[in-house]
């Protein structure tokens, strides 16, 4: 029996919510010139050309729900091509190559259990709405992971995810096959670990991706096991990166990807595949433990999105203040939400988890409440619950990871986090009569840009 060499290229496509919470429009972003905003620029350089080249049909990929929602509104033809790529694969192999993503790109180890469930269930629902099938796998934002997050995935019938090799609790990891991570109550989930050196190389070393044929021969082929001591098992190399690498971060790499998957691999007897198809034919026998509270883009665990760390240049202490403020605001918003709904004998979390049906436009709020609340409600209470659920949506998206990723508070991403918090509190006040704005101003006053001096309370006042 001869062994085979397989390749998975996974591309993580994602953009955060950039819309102003008050009018739903994306403001002019000067850095994206000549395009009006970064979404439009990246669509032109990456999403559209990769869809037109047929690259989505050859790789493993996820489309973040906030990106797919924007594409559906502004470039439905591009989204249609992407979805059709997955359907073509399903028709050919019986399983698809697209996987899901939690809805708002929240760093899940920093989230409480109910937020983990909401983000995963909303992400799955968005995937089903776009792709017309149940996902088997999911990409975790920043691959940030803990055991509770993995348990939530399994509770929602997800089979696998993708992690960095640095997140494995071992010094002898073999990335050429996936592993099974044991969880409580006899459950488990499969983890594919990407090849760190090659994934980092294609992401940050431009010379490595100037020629697909040379990359396959000189970089990819030597990464597979070889020699007399190698067993005859099939071996797998996974490359994982931001999907925006292919054409946006690195011009012309959309053509590199097309050549690699269609020509260069076959010339070197490498077979392109994707996780669900690998799992169709090959059992996962080895087990491994993970390192909790770790990610792929922060060697300090998840400090990049909590206390601040050396991952970002300069003074990142503002991140701790922003995280604490957002946590305080979320706690206050939740307390009002829970009390009002429990007084009406309504499960607040199940109602929020299912609210994605309204967000996606599958149900009106009236239809949703009628289907999910058994007791009759007054018109006033229905309106109150609608406002509270809208507030919960804003409260979810204020935790998008982008708010903490970069070096300064005075960027659109952190300012948007505060804008969404202001909107959550405005809606909560309208629903309950309780004004939490002064508390928020107090919490956010400690958040200051080390470069411009912009404070969190100033941003909050603008949007509240």
N, C-alpha and C positions, 0 to 999 in steps of 0.2 A: 504494500500500500504506500503510495507516494503522498507526502504532505503537501499542503497548498499554502500559499501566502495570500492573506486577505488584507484589504485596506478599508478602513472607515474614515471618511473625512466628515467631521461634524462641524457645522457652522451655526453659531448662535446669533440670530438676527433680532435686534431689539432697539427700540427708541422709547424714552420715557414720555409721559404726558407732558406736552409743552403748552397746552391750552390755558388761556386765562380762565379761571374758574367762574368768572362773572359773565363773560360773553361767549366762551367756548372757542375763541379764535386764538391762533398762535401769533404772538406779537412778532414784529419784524426783528430778525436776528442778523445784525450787521456782519458778524463773522462768516455768515453763509453766503455772502454776496458772490455772484450776481443773483443767487436764489433768495427768496424772501425768508426762508428759515432752513435749519439744518435738515429737517425731514425731506424737504424738496431737493436739497443738494445731494443727499445720500441716495434718495430714490433715483435720481438721474445718473449717479456714478456707480451704483451698486445693485439695488433691487431690480430695477427694470432691465439692465443689461444681463444680469445673471438669469433672470426669468426668460429673456429672449434667446439666450445661448443654450437653454435647456439644462443648466447646471443643477437646478433644484431636483431634477429627476435622478441625478447620479450620486447625491450625497445624503448624509443624515443631517437633518436641520430642525430648528424650532423657530417659530415666529412669535415674538412676544405679543400678547393680546393688545397692549396699547399701540403697538405698531400695526397689527392687522386691522384694528379698528380705524386707524388713520388711513391706511391703504384702501379700506373698503369705502371710505367717504371721498377720497381724493384721487385715487388711482385704482379703481376696481378692476381694470383690465390686467394690471400687474398681479394683483392678488388672485385673480381667476387663473392666471397661468401657473402661479405657485401651487395653488390647490390642485389644479389638474395634473401637475407633476406627481403629487402624492397618489392621486387616483390611478394614474397610469401604472405606478409601481404596485399598488394593491391589485389591479387587474392582472398584472403579470405574475406576481409572487404570492398573492393572498394576504400579505402584510404590507404595511406602509413604511415609508422612510421619514415621515414627519413625526415629531414628538411635541408634547405640550410644554408649557412654562407657567409657573404661578403668575397671577394676573398682573400685579404691579411691580414686579422685580424687587420684592421685599427681601431683606436679608433674614431668612427664616429662623436661624438660631437666636436672633435678637427679638423675635416675635413671640407672643404668648400662644398657647395651644389653639385657642379659638381663631386667632388671626392666621395661624398656619393653615387651619382647615378652610377658612374662607378663601385665602389666596389660592390654595390648591384646587378647591372645588370650582372657583370662578375660572381658573386657568383651564381646567378640564372642560367646563361648559363652553368656554369660548372656542376651544379646539373642536369640540363636537359640532358647534354651530358653523365654523368655517370649513372644516374638512369632512364633515358628514360621517364620522366614525369615532369610536372610542379610542383614545390614545393608549399605547402600551408603555411608553416611557415618558419621562419628563426631565427637562433641563432645570436645575436649581439655580436661581440667581447667584452669580459669582461662584457657583458650585458650593456655596456656603451650606454646611451640613451639621446636624446633630442627630442623635438617635430618635428623638421625638419627631423630627421632620421626616425621617425615613419611615417611622411608624404611620404617620399621617398619609404618606404616599401609598403604603400597603393597604391601609384602611379604605383607600379610594381606588383599589384594584389596579394600581400601577405596578408594573413588573420590574422596570429597571430605571437607572439614572446613570449619569456620567460624572466622574470625579477626577481630580488631579492625583497623580501618584503620591504626592506629598501628604495626601489626606488618608493614606493607608497606614495602619498601625503595624508596620513591619519595615525592616531594612532589606528584605529580600523579595520585593514585589516583582512579579513577572507580568508585565503589561500586555503580553501577547495573548492573553485570554481573560475573560471576565471572572469575577468572584461573586460568591454569595455572602451577604452580611446577615447574620442571625439577629432577630429581634425578639421581643417578648412574646409569650403565648405561642411559641412554636412557629412564628411567622418569619419570613426572610425576604430580602430584596436583592436583585442582581445589580452589581456595579461594574461598569466598563471604566477602566482607567486609561486616560490618553497618554501618549508618549511625550514626556515633558520636553526633551531636547528638541525634537522635531517640531512640536507644536509651538514652542517658543521661537524656534528658528524661522518658521514661516511667518510668525507674527511680527518679529522685530529685526530680522536680518534680511534686508531687501535683496542682497546678492543671492540668497538661497532660492528665491522664487522668480528669477529672471528667465529661467529656461526649465520647462517642465520635464523634458527628456533627461536633462542632466540631473535634476533633482531626484527623479525616480531611480536613476542608475547610481548616483554617487552618494545620495543621502538616505533615500528610503530603503533601497535593496539591502544595504549593509546592516540595517536595523533589525532584520529578521534573524532568528536563530540559524546557525550554519555550522558545518563541521561534522566530524564522525560521531560526536557524542550527543547529537541532537536526535530526539525521538521523532516518530513519524506523525505526530499530531499536527493538525492544521494550526497555523499561527496567525495572529492578528496584530496589526498596528493601527491605532486610532490617532488621527490628528484632530485637535480641537482648537478653535479660535473664534473670535468674533466674526460673524459673517460679513461685517462691513469691511473687513480686511480685503475682500475680493473686489477691488475696484474703487473703493473710497479711501481707506487708509493707505492702500498701495495701488496706484493706477495700473491698469492693464492686467491685474491679477485675476480678473474674471476670465480672461483668455488663458492664463496659466492654469486655472482650475479646469476649464473645459478640455485643454490639451492633456492634462494629467489624467483625468478620469476616462477619457475616450481613446487615448492613443498611448501615452507613456506607460501606463500600468500594464496593458496587455503586452507591450513590447518587452517587458521585464517579468512576465508571467506572474503578475500581481492581480488579484481579482477584487474589484470594488464591491463592497457589500455595505449593509447597514445593520444596526443592532437587532431589530426584530427578525430579520432574515437569518442572522447568525444563530439566534436562539431557536429557530425552527428546527435546525439540524444538529446542533451541538449542545450536549448537556453541560451545565455549569456544576462542577464537582468540588472545586476548591472553595474554602471559606476564609474570611478575613475580617478583622475588626477595623473600624474607622477611627480617626482622630477627630473628636468632636470639636465644634466651634472653630472650624478651619474653612478656608476658601482657596480659590485658585489664584487670586490676585492680591493677597495680603499675607506675607510670611508671618505676620504677627497674629494670625487667627482671623478675627473679625473686628479688630481694633480700628481699622480704617473707617468703619461705619459706626463706631461707638465712642471711644475715648480719644481717637486720633493717634497717629503713629508716624513713623519715618517713611511710610509709603508715599506720602505727599510732601513736597518741599515746603519749607517755611514753618510757620506756627499753625498747627492744626488743632489747637486746644478748643477752638470754637465748636468743633464737632461734638465734644462731650456736652456742652451747653445745649446744643440743638437737639441731641438725642434725649437729654433729660426733659427738655421743654415739650418735645413731641410726646414722650411717654406720659407726662403729667396731663397734657391736653387730652390724649386718648383715654386716660383713666377717667377724667371728669365727664367726657362725652359718653363713655360707656355706662357710667353710673346712672346718668339720667335716662339713657336708652333702656337699660335693663329695668329700672324701677317702673317706668311707664308701661312697658310691655308686660311685665310680670303682674302688675296690678290688673291687667286685662286677661291674665292667665294665658299668655302667649310666650312660647319659647323664643327668646330674643336671638339666640344664635342660629337656630334652624331657619328662622325667618331671614336673617342676614345671609346665610350661606346660599339660600335659594334666590336671593334678590337679583342674581345675575340674569335670570330670565327677563326681568324688566330692563336691566342695563342693556342687554342685547336686543331689546325690542320684540322679543317673542311674545310677551304678555304686557298688557297695560297694568298699571299699578292696581287698578280696581279689580281686574281679573286675577291678579296674583294674590291679593288679599282675600278675595272670595274663595279661591281654591285652597288657601293655606290656613285660614282662620275659621274655626268651626262656629264660634258664637257670632251673633249679629253685632255689628259695630255702628255707632252713629257716624254721620257724615263728617263731623268734626274730628272724631277719633281716627277715622281713615286718613284724613288730611294730616293729622299729627304724626301718624306712623309713616306716612309718605315722606314727610320732612325729616324724620329721624333716620330713615333708611338712606335718604340722600346725604345726610350728614355722615352716616357710616361709610358711604362710598368715598367722600372727601377725606375722612379720617384714615381710610385704607391707603389712598394714594399719596398721603403726606409722608409715608414711610418708604417710598421708592428709593432704592439704594443710591441713585444719582445725587440725591441731596447731600450725601456725605463723601462722595467718591473723590472729588477734586480738591484743589489746594486752597480755595478761598470761599468764604461765605457769599461774597458779592458776585455770584454767578446766577444764571437763570435757574439752575437746578435747585440749589438751596432756597432761593427766594420763592420758587414755586412750592416747595414743601411748606413754607410759612403761609403762602397764599391759600393753599388747600386747607391748612389748619384754621385759618380765619374763616373760610367758607363753612367748614364743619361747625364752628362755634356760632356763626350767624344763623345757620339752619337749626341748630339746637335751641338757640334763644327763641326763634320763631315758633318752634314746636312746643317748648316747655315754659317759656317766659323767664328762664334762668340765664342771666348774662354772665358769662365766664371770661369776658374780654380783659378785665383788669388783672385777673390771675394770669392769663396768657401773656399780657404785656410785662408783668413782673418776671415770669419765667424766661421770656425771650430777651429781656433787656441785657442779660449776661452774654448773649450771642453777638459777637462783633467781628467784622472782617478785619484781619490783621493788616490788610493792604489799604483799604479805603475808609475803614472805620464805620461802615454801614452796620447798623444794629438790627437785631431781629425784631425788636418792638416797633421800629420805624417801618419795616416792611409789613408787619402785621396791621398797623394802623392804616396803611395805604389800602389794604384789601378788605379790612373789616368795616 
